[in-house]
Amino acid sequence: MPYLGRRLAAVTAALAMSVTTGAIMSPAASADERQTQKQPVATGYGGAVSTVDPEASAAAIEVLREGGNAVDAAVAAAATLGVTEPYSAGIGGGGYFVYYDADSGKVSTIDGRETAPAAMPQDAFIDPATGAAYPFRKQATSGMSVGVPGTPATWERALERWGSVSLEEALEPAIEVASRGFVVDATFQQQTLDNMDRFQPFTSTSELFLPGGNAPAVGTIFKNPGLADTYQLLAKKGMKAFYKGPLAKEIAETVQNPPMVPGSTLPGPAGVMTTKDLKDYEALDQEPTHVNYRGYDVYGMAPSSSGGTTVGEALNILEVFDLPSLKADEPKVLHHYLEASALAFADRAKYVGDPAFVDVPTKALLDPVFGKERACEINPLEAAVKPLKTAGDVTSYDGVCPVKPAALADEKDTENISTTNLTVSDKWGNVVEYTLTIEQTGGSGIVVPGRGFILNNELTDFSVVYSESDPNRIQPGKRPRSSMSPTIVLKEGEPFLALGSPGGSTIITTVLQTLINRIDLGMAIPEALAAPRATQRNTENVVAEQAFIDTYGPVLTSTYKHKLVAAGTPGTSAAEIGAATAIEFLDDGLVVAAAEPARRGGGSAMVVNPAK
């Protein structure tokens, strides 16, 4: 890719003139190369991308136009999101990578989830002074919350297995964006303001993201030369420079002794990560989950993520009901969706954790016979009382009602609403669906000094109170349970749809509802993404966007007895549920890339060659 090589030389020269590792702010008057326009739908040929950010989408399209494949473009987009979406993702976090290979027709995955340090105690988030759990914000804003990052290893492994360019080439677009800067939008500014109290105690974080003591102004240019330098280091020396050597020492030191503003105190407990923890990290090749839903083969992420098993089980439950024949009665379809989701979440709580530490009954959870038996629990006319007190019995099922329930694990949802997602395809028919995160918006709040990236707070996804019966209990070296649900759907062996979303545990329901919108209700994929959402995760109330309540609430509450509460009210998720991306594959190589038209400020869909 000669053009990218020429550009890298120019970026290197520009970085050589930089003398600071903090953010550089400037007016937006010179932003002629910067991508600011968001288009939520693009139709065309030759490859496509959908992300939440136009700079990231443009990076992927550039790689595709220069001859790179979907994996190359996905890594380029993800690295750029580390610049423009630093509060949602980056090399300080982890994620799950799902890939469809057009030559073999096979779907493969990489588990790049963060791991707990070897010295992590069972009571990591329990205040010794009170014996009770620290408040969540204090848990999250701490060195103890930081898991060993998996994103760098994921990028390296994906490029090794399926890429066509080097890591150096894949990182070039992100290096350019970090060097020249991007235009601050209202979402970036608001996320900064929302985290000011978490960023201010750390010198490295406040210097980078609070220039002059406040959030960057909308319309200004935000540059991150520290991250550009870090990317340059990784481009030249590979990801071994992240997991070994000086950078690894800096990461471990930052976790153990965060850089504090004089007079401030660490919001939460200091961490225990060591350089050995970093050295020992490995991204895992895994087989995907798979279910067949109404003739479509749906592939997802196996544990340590609960996404593939929970989405897959819910689809198996819904397969029992002829929902396409009910599409004229959307509330009835949505009633079934909400009930199936609650059942699948009950089983998730009981059974799913890191399979290296827990015997996860993945085969049973995804068995259509098990799904058929769980479907016996759905009353087509009325919602069950939530939360459900029992899970399905994976040791004895035959698909015949009544069911034999098993005791249900007590679960408190600790996953936050952040994360980001991207979808990429290329001209050869390869497809990538990739969800990556640093967990909470702003992660741990701790920037590695001079390196330009925030460390994750992923270990707060463990159950805080230790119990031997809990599959998501804290254990050293373990991956905390995730809800990330990157999903690829095939029809007759060919790509039909790829989709995913951020949103903590609402990721699962966002993906599930979008699949139902598209397959059962027959919506076009842009409409399926834009439709109002609701999420039922085996909780007393259905959390729903206001538009969902306005449209479906009267029937769902009066006829089906669901309890709806508006998203964004205290104790619920954000007012917007998810921020999905997707690509649908039509005939003769035509694709439709779709992103959110409004949620999280809207997304960015692009194609290599737009349809005329």
matplotlib code that plots the C-alpha trace (Angstrom):
import matplotlib.pyplot as plt

x = [0.0, 2.4, 0.2, -0.1, 3.7, 4.2, 1.7, 3.4, 6.7, 4.8, 3.2, 6.5, 8.0, 5.1, 5.5, 9.2, 8.3, 5.9, 7.3, 4.4, 2.4, -0.7, -3.7, -3.2, -6.3, -6.8, -9.6, -11.3, -10.6, -7.9, -10.0, -10.1, -9.1, -11.0, -14.2, -17.2, -20.2, -22.2, -24.3, -26.3, -27.0, -24.8, -25.5, -23.0, -20.2, -16.6, -16.7, -18.4, -18.1, -20.4, -19.1, -20.2, -17.5, -16.8, -13.0, -13.0, -15.3, -13.1, -10.0, -11.6, -12.7, -9.3, -7.7, -10.3, -9.7, -6.0, -6.5, -6.7, -9.3, -12.0, -9.7, -7.1, -9.9, -11.4, -8.1, -7.6, -11.1, -10.7, -7.4, -8.9, -11.9, -9.2, -8.4, -11.9, -13.8, -11.2, -13.9, -15.4, -12.5, -8.8, -5.7, -6.3, -9.3, -10.6, -13.2, -14.5, -13.7, -15.9, -14.8, -16.4, -13.9, -15.4, -12.9, -13.7, -17.3, -16.3, -17.0, -14.2, -13.7, -11.1, -11.7, -9.7, -11.4, -9.4, -8.2, -7.9, -4.3, -2.9, -3.0, -6.6, -8.4, -11.9, -13.0, -11.4, -14.3, -15.4, -14.6, -12.6, -13.9, -17.6, -17.6, -19.9, -19.2, -17.7, -20.1, -19.9, -18.3, -15.5, -15.0, -14.7, -12.4, -9.6, -6.5, -8.2, -10.8, -8.2, -8.0, -5.0, -5.9, -6.6, -7.2, -3.6, -3.3, -6.6, -5.4, -2.2, -3.9, -6.5, -3.9, -1.8, -4.7, -6.5, -5.0, -3.1, -1.2, 1.2, 0.3, 2.3, 0.2, -3.1, -2.2, -1.3, -4.7, -5.1, -1.6, -2.6, -5.9, -4.1, -1.5, -3.6, -6.5, -10.3, -13.1, -14.7, -18.5, -21.2, -21.0, -17.3, -17.7, -20.6, -18.8, -15.9, -18.1, -19.8, -16.4, -14.8, -14.9, -13.3, -10.6, -9.6, -7.8, -5.3, -2.6, -2.2, -5.9, -6.7, -3.7, -4.9, -8.7, -9.3, -7.1, -7.3, -9.3, -12.4, -13.8, -12.7, -15.1, -17.3, -15.8, -12.2, -9.5, -8.3, -4.9, -3.3, 0.4, 1.0, -1.3, 0.3, 3.7, 2.4, 0.9, 4.2, 6.0, 3.6, 3.8, 7.5, 8.0, 4.8, 2.5, 5.3, 6.2, 2.8, 3.0, 6.8, 9.4, 9.1, 5.5, 4.4, 6.3, 4.5, 1.1, 1.7, 3.1, 0.1, -2.3, -0.5, 0.3, -2.0, -0.6, -2.4, -2.9, -1.3, -3.8, -6.3, -6.8, -7.4, -11.1, -11.0, -8.5, -5.1, -4.5, -2.3, -1.4, 2.2, 4.4, 4.1, 0.3, 0.9, 3.5, 1.2, -1.8, -3.1, -6.0, -7.8, -9.0, -12.5, -15.2, -18.4, -21.8, -24.3, -28.1, -30.4, -33.3, -36.0, -33.4, -30.8, -27.5, -26.7, -23.1, -21.9, -19.3, -19.0, -18.1, -16.4, -19.0, -22.6, -23.7, -23.7, -25.4, -28.0, -29.0, -28.9, -31.0, -33.6, -33.8, -34.3, -37.2, -38.8, -38.4, -41.3, -43.7, -44.7, -43.8, -43.6, -47.3, -47.9, -46.0, -49.2, -49.5, -46.1, -47.0, -47.6, -44.3, -42.6, -44.3, -42.7, -39.3, -39.4, -40.4, -37.8, -35.1, -36.0, -35.8, -32.4, -31.0, -32.1, -30.1, -27.2, -27.0, -27.1, -24.6, -22.4, -18.8, -15.3, -15.1, -11.5, -12.8, -16.5, -18.2, -20.4, -23.2, -23.0, -24.2, -27.3, -28.1, -28.0, -29.9, -33.2, -34.8, -33.8, -35.1, -38.4, -38.8, -38.0, -40.7, -43.2, -42.7, -44.1, -47.7, -48.7, -51.3, -49.6, -46.1, -44.6, -43.8, -40.2, -37.6, -37.9, -36.8, -35.6, -33.5, -33.9, -32.5, -29.6, -29.1, -32.6, -34.8, -36.8, -38.7, -41.9, -43.9, -43.9, -40.2, -38.0, -36.6, -33.2, -32.4, -31.4, -28.2, -28.6, -27.3, -26.7, -26.0, -22.6, -21.9, -21.9, -23.5, -20.3, -18.3, -18.2, -18.9, -17.9, -18.9, -16.8, -17.0, -14.7, -14.9, -14.0, -16.9, -15.1, -16.9, -15.8, -18.1, -16.0, -17.1, -14.5, -14.6, -12.9, -16.2, -17.7, -17.6, -14.2, -13.0, -11.1, -10.5, -6.7, -4.5, -1.0, 1.2, 2.5, 0.9, -2.5, -4.9, -7.2, -7.1, -10.3, -12.4, -13.5, -13.0, -16.1, -18.0, -17.3, -19.9, -18.8, -19.8, -17.9, -20.0, -18.7, -22.0, -21.7, -20.1, -19.0, -17.2, -13.8, -10.9, -7.2, -6.5, -10.2, -12.1, -15.2, -18.5, -19.4, -22.5, -20.7, -22.6, -20.9, -23.1, -22.8, -25.8, -25.6, -28.3, -27.6, -23.9, -23.6, -23.5, -26.9, -26.3, -23.6, -24.4, -23.4, -23.8, -22.4, -24.6, -23.5, -26.0, -28.4, -26.1, -27.7, -31.3, -30.3, -28.9, -31.8, -34.5, -32.7, -32.7, -36.4, -37.1, -35.3, -36.2, -39.7, -41.1, -39.6, -38.1, -35.3, -32.0, -31.9, -35.4, -34.6, -31.7, -33.7, -36.8, -37.4, -36.0, -36.8, -34.8, -35.9, -33.0, -35.0, -35.7, -39.0, -39.4, -38.9, -36.5, -37.6, -36.8, -39.5, -40.4, -41.0, -43.3, -45.2, -45.7, -46.2, -46.6, -50.4, -50.9, -47.9, -49.0, -52.7, -53.0, -49.8, -49.2, -45.6, -44.2, -42.4, -40.0, -38.3, -34.7, -32.6, -34.5, -32.5, -31.5, -31.9, -29.6, -29.0, -32.0, -30.8, -30.4, -27.4, -25.8, -25.8, -23.9, -24.8, -24.2, -26.8, -25.8, -28.1, -27.8, -24.9, -22.5, -24.7, -24.5, -26.4, -24.3, -26.4, -25.7, -27.8, -29.5, -29.7, -28.5, -25.1, -25.1, -25.7, -23.3, -21.3, -21.9, -19.7, -19.1, -16.2, -18.3, -21.7, -24.6, -25.7]
y = [0.0, 2.7, 5.7, 4.7, 4.3, 7.8, 9.2, 7.4, 9.3, 12.6, 11.7, 10.7, 14.0, 15.9, 13.9, 14.7, 18.4, 17.7, 18.5, 17.7, 14.6, 16.4, 17.3, 20.1, 22.3, 24.6, 26.2, 24.1, 26.5, 24.2, 21.1, 20.5, 16.8, 16.0, 13.9, 15.5, 14.6, 11.5, 9.5, 6.8, 4.7, 3.9, 1.5, 0.3, -2.1, -3.0, -3.0, -1.1, 0.0, 1.2, 2.8, 5.5, 7.9, 9.4, 9.4, 5.7, 4.9, 7.0, 5.1, 1.8, 2.9, 4.2, 0.9, -0.9, 1.4, 0.8, -2.9, -4.0, -6.5, -6.4, -7.4, -4.7, -2.1, -3.3, -2.8, 0.6, 1.6, 0.3, 2.1, 5.3, 4.9, 4.7, 8.3, 9.7, 7.5, 7.3, 7.0, 3.9, 1.9, 1.8, -0.2, 0.0, -2.3, -5.5, -7.0, -9.7, -10.1, -12.2, -13.0, -14.6, -15.9, -15.9, -18.5, -21.2, -20.1, -20.4, -18.1, -17.7, -15.6, -14.1, -13.6, -10.5, -10.0, -8.5, -10.8, -10.4, -10.0, -13.1, -11.3, -10.0, -10.8, -12.2, -9.1, -6.6, -4.2, -4.6, -1.7, -3.2, -0.4, -1.3, -4.8, -3.6, -3.0, 0.3, 2.5, 1.6, 4.9, 4.3, 0.7, 1.9, 4.8, 2.7, 0.7, -2.4, -2.3, -2.5, -5.8, -6.8, -5.3, -7.6, -5.2, -4.9, -8.7, -9.0, -6.7, -8.6, -12.0, -10.9, -9.5, -12.7, -15.0, -13.1, -9.8, -8.7, -5.7, -5.2, -3.8, -0.8, -0.1, -0.8, 1.8, 4.6, 6.2, 6.3, 7.8, 10.6, 11.3, 11.5, 13.8, 16.2, 16.0, 15.6, 18.0, 17.9, 17.2, 17.6, 13.9, 14.0, 17.2, 15.9, 12.6, 14.7, 16.8, 13.7, 12.4, 15.6, 14.4, 11.1, 12.7, 15.6, 13.5, 12.0, 14.3, 12.4, 12.3, 16.0, 17.2, 15.3, 15.6, 18.7, 21.3, 24.5, 22.7, 22.1, 19.9, 20.8, 23.1, 21.8, 22.7, 22.8, 20.4, 17.7, 16.2, 13.4, 13.2, 10.8, 8.2, 8.9, 8.2, 5.0, 3.8, 4.5, 2.4, -0.5, -0.1, -0.4, -3.0, -4.9, -5.7, -7.2, -3.6, -3.3, -6.5, -6.4, -3.7, -0.1, 0.4, -2.7, -1.4, 2.0, 0.3, -1.8, 1.2, 3.3, 0.6, 0.2, 3.8, 6.1, 9.6, 11.7, 15.5, 16.7, 16.8, 14.4, 10.8, 7.7, 7.4, 3.6, 0.8, 0.7, -2.2, -5.2, -5.8, -6.7, -6.9, -10.7, -10.3, -8.4, -10.7, -13.7, -12.3, -14.2, -13.5, -16.8, -18.3, -19.7, -21.5, -19.3, -20.1, -21.1, -21.5, -21.7, -19.3, -19.6, -20.8, -18.2, -19.4, -17.0, -17.0, -15.2, -15.0, -18.0, -17.5, -15.6, -13.5, -14.3, -12.6, -15.6, -18.0, -15.5, -14.2, -17.8, -19.3, -16.5, -17.1, -20.9, -20.0, -17.7, -20.2, -22.1, -19.2, -18.1, -14.5, -13.6, -14.4, -11.9, -8.9, -7.0, -7.1, -5.7, -5.5, -9.3, -9.9, -7.6, -9.4, -12.7, -11.0, -9.5, -12.8, -14.9, -12.4, -12.6, -16.4, -16.4, -13.8, -16.1, -18.9, -16.5, -15.6, -19.3, -20.8, -18.4, -17.4, -17.8, -21.5, -21.7, -21.5, -22.6, -25.5, -23.6, -25.8, -24.0, -27.0, -27.3, -23.6, -23.6, -26.8, -26.2, -28.8, -26.8, -23.7, -25.4, -26.4, -22.9, -21.6, -23.5, -20.8, -18.1, -17.2, -15.7, -13.5, -12.2, -11.3, -13.5, -11.9, -10.7, -11.4, -15.0, -17.1, -20.2, -21.1, -23.9, -27.3, -28.0, -31.5, -32.9, -31.5, -33.0, -30.1, -31.2, -29.0, -28.6, -27.7, -28.8, -25.5, -25.1, -22.6, -19.2, -17.5, -14.0, -11.4, -7.7, -6.1, -4.3, -3.8, -0.1, 1.5, 2.4, 0.3, 0.7, -1.5, -1.7, -3.7, -4.1, -6.0, -6.1, -6.7, -10.4, -11.0, -11.2, -9.8, -8.5, -7.8, -6.3, -5.0, -3.4, -1.5, 0.0, -0.7, 2.4, 5.7, 6.9, 3.5, 3.7, 7.3, 6.7, 7.6, 6.0, 9.1, 10.3, 7.4, 8.9, 6.1, 5.3, 2.0, 0.0, -0.7, -4.1, -6.0, -4.3, -6.7, -9.5, -10.1, -7.9, -10.3, -13.6, -16.8, -20.3, -20.9, -17.7, -18.5, -14.8, -14.8, -13.0, -15.3, -14.5, -14.8, -15.0, -13.1, -11.3, -12.3, -9.9, -9.2, -8.1, -9.8, -9.3, -11.4, -12.6, -14.1, -16.4, -17.5, -20.6, -20.3, -16.7, -13.5, -12.0, -9.6, -8.6, -6.5, -5.5, -2.7, -1.1, -0.8, -3.1, -5.9, -4.1, -5.1, -8.6, -7.2, -4.6, -7.3, -9.6, -7.0, -5.9, -9.5, -9.8, -6.4, -7.6, -11.3, -11.5, -8.0, -7.6, -4.2, -2.9, -2.9, 1.0, 0.8, -2.1, -0.1, 3.1, 1.5, 2.3, -0.2, -1.9, -4.3, -7.0, -8.6, -10.6, -7.5, -6.3, -3.6, -3.4, -0.5, 1.2, 4.3, 6.9, 6.4, 2.7, 3.6, 6.1, 3.6, 0.3, 1.1, 1.3, -2.2, -3.9, -2.6, -3.0, -6.1, -8.0, -6.6, -5.6, -3.0, -0.3, 2.3, 5.0, 4.5, 7.2, 7.4, 6.6, 3.0, 2.3, 2.4, 5.6, 7.2, 5.7, 1.9, 0.8, 2.4, -0.4, -0.8, -3.3, -4.3, -6.2, -8.2, -8.0, -9.6, -9.1, -7.7, -4.9, -4.0, -1.7, -0.3, 1.1, 3.1, 4.9, 8.0, 9.6, 7.6, 8.7, 11.6, 9.3, 6.9, 6.8, 4.4, 4.4, 2.2, 2.1, 2.5, 4.1, 2.8, 5.1]
z = [0.0, -1.2, -0.4, 3.2, 3.4, 2.1, 4.5, 7.4, 6.6, 6.7, 10.0, 11.5, 10.5, 12.1, 15.3, 15.4, 15.8, 18.6, 22.1, 24.3, 25.2, 26.4, 24.3, 21.7, 21.2, 18.2, 16.3, 13.6, 10.8, 9.3, 9.5, 5.7, 5.9, 9.0, 8.7, 10.4, 8.3, 9.4, 7.0, 8.7, 5.5, 2.5, -0.4, -2.9, -3.8, -3.2, 0.6, 3.3, 6.9, 9.7, 12.9, 15.3, 14.0, 10.5, 11.1, 11.9, 8.9, 6.6, 7.8, 7.0, 3.6, 2.8, 3.6, 1.5, -1.5, -1.2, -1.6, 2.1, 3.2, 5.9, 8.7, 7.8, 7.6, 10.9, 12.7, 11.1, 12.2, 15.7, 16.2, 14.9, 17.4, 20.1, 19.1, 18.5, 21.0, 23.7, 26.5, 24.9, 23.4, 22.9, 23.5, 27.2, 26.9, 25.2, 23.0, 20.7, 17.0, 14.7, 11.1, 8.1, 5.6, 2.0, 0.7, 3.3, 4.2, 7.9, 10.8, 13.4, 16.5, 18.8, 22.5, 23.4, 26.8, 29.6, 32.4, 36.2, 37.5, 39.3, 42.7, 42.4, 45.7, 46.0, 48.0, 45.6, 45.7, 49.3, 51.6, 54.6, 56.8, 56.3, 54.9, 52.2, 48.5, 47.5, 45.5, 41.9, 40.8, 43.3, 42.2, 38.6, 39.2, 40.6, 39.7, 41.0, 38.3, 35.5, 33.7, 31.6, 28.2, 25.3, 22.4, 21.2, 21.1, 19.3, 16.5, 16.2, 16.1, 13.6, 11.2, 11.6, 10.8, 8.1, 7.4, 4.2, 5.6, 8.4, 11.8, 10.8, 7.8, 9.7, 12.3, 9.9, 9.6, 13.4, 13.7, 11.3, 13.1, 16.5, 15.0, 13.1, 15.5, 15.1, 15.5, 19.0, 18.8, 21.4, 22.4, 23.1, 25.1, 27.1, 27.9, 29.1, 31.3, 32.7, 33.8, 35.1, 38.7, 37.7, 35.5, 37.8, 40.4, 37.9, 36.5, 33.3, 32.6, 33.4, 31.4, 28.3, 28.5, 30.6, 28.9, 30.9, 33.5, 31.4, 28.6, 25.1, 23.3, 20.5, 17.2, 18.4, 17.3, 19.7, 19.1, 21.0, 20.2, 23.1, 21.6, 18.1, 19.7, 21.3, 18.0, 16.3, 18.9, 18.3, 14.5, 14.6, 17.3, 17.3, 20.2, 22.2, 23.0, 24.7, 26.8, 27.5, 28.1, 29.2, 28.2, 30.2, 33.2, 32.8, 32.6, 35.7, 37.7, 36.7, 37.9, 41.2, 41.8, 39.7, 39.0, 41.5, 41.6, 44.9, 47.7, 46.1, 47.1, 45.0, 44.5, 44.7, 45.7, 44.0, 41.6, 41.7, 38.0, 37.3, 34.2, 34.4, 34.1, 30.9, 29.6, 30.2, 28.4, 25.3, 22.9, 22.3, 19.1, 19.6, 17.8, 17.4, 18.8, 16.3, 16.0, 13.1, 13.2, 10.6, 8.0, 8.9, 10.5, 13.4, 14.6, 17.7, 20.5, 22.9, 26.6, 28.1, 26.4, 27.2, 24.0, 21.7, 24.2, 25.3, 21.9, 20.6, 23.4, 23.0, 19.2, 19.9, 22.3, 19.7, 16.9, 18.6, 17.8, 14.3, 14.7, 11.0, 10.8, 13.6, 12.1, 11.7, 15.5, 16.6, 20.3, 20.3, 18.7, 21.1, 24.1, 23.0, 22.5, 26.0, 27.6, 25.7, 26.6, 30.3, 30.2, 28.4, 30.9, 33.8, 32.3, 31.7, 35.3, 36.4, 34.0, 32.1, 33.0, 31.8, 30.5, 31.7, 35.3, 35.0, 33.3, 31.0, 29.4, 26.0, 24.1, 26.2, 26.3, 22.5, 22.0, 20.1, 22.3, 25.4, 23.8, 23.0, 26.7, 27.9, 25.5, 27.6, 30.2, 27.9, 28.2, 24.9, 26.6, 29.7, 31.0, 33.7, 37.1, 37.1, 38.0, 37.3, 40.3, 38.4, 35.5, 33.0, 34.0, 31.5, 32.9, 32.0, 29.2, 26.4, 25.0, 26.6, 29.0, 32.0, 32.7, 35.6, 37.0, 38.6, 41.4, 40.0, 40.8, 42.3, 39.8, 39.9, 36.6, 36.8, 33.1, 32.0, 28.9, 27.0, 24.4, 20.7, 17.7, 14.0, 11.0, 7.9, 4.6, 1.6, -2.2, -1.7, 0.5, 3.9, 6.9, 10.3, 13.3, 16.2, 19.6, 21.8, 25.0, 28.1, 29.9, 31.6, 29.6, 30.5, 31.7, 35.0, 34.4, 34.5, 31.5, 31.3, 31.6, 28.2, 26.4, 25.4, 26.3, 29.2, 31.1, 31.4, 34.4, 33.1, 36.3, 37.7, 35.4, 37.9, 40.6, 43.5, 46.3, 46.0, 46.0, 45.0, 43.1, 41.0, 37.6, 37.4, 40.7, 41.0, 40.3, 39.4, 35.7, 34.8, 32.2, 33.6, 31.9, 29.0, 27.1, 23.9, 21.0, 17.6, 15.3, 11.7, 10.0, 6.9, 4.6, 2.5, 3.4, 2.3, 4.3, 5.0, 7.9, 10.3, 13.3, 16.9, 19.4, 22.6, 25.7, 28.5, 29.1, 26.7, 23.9, 23.9, 23.7, 21.1, 18.8, 19.5, 18.9, 15.7, 14.4, 15.2, 13.5, 10.4, 10.1, 11.8, 11.2, 7.8, 8.4, 6.1, 8.1, 8.5, 9.9, 12.1, 13.7, 14.1, 15.6, 19.3, 21.8, 25.0, 27.1, 29.5, 31.3, 33.9, 35.9, 37.5, 34.9, 31.1, 30.5, 27.3, 25.3, 25.4, 21.8, 22.5, 25.5, 23.4, 20.5, 22.2, 25.9, 26.1, 24.7, 26.4, 29.8, 29.6, 27.5, 28.3, 31.8, 31.2, 33.6, 31.5, 32.8, 30.8, 30.0, 31.6, 34.8, 38.0, 38.3, 34.5, 31.5, 29.5, 27.8, 24.5, 24.3, 22.2, 19.2, 16.6, 13.4, 10.6, 7.0, 5.0, 1.9, -1.1, -4.6, -7.0, -4.5, -3.4, 0.3, 2.7, 5.5, 8.3, 11.5, 14.0, 12.6, 16.1, 19.1, 20.5, 18.0, 15.0, 13.3, 10.0, 7.2, 4.1, 1.0, -1.4, -4.5, -3.9, -6.0, -8.7]

ax = plt.figure().add_subplot(projection="3d")
ax.plot(x, y, z, "-o")
ax.set_aspect("equal")
plt.show()
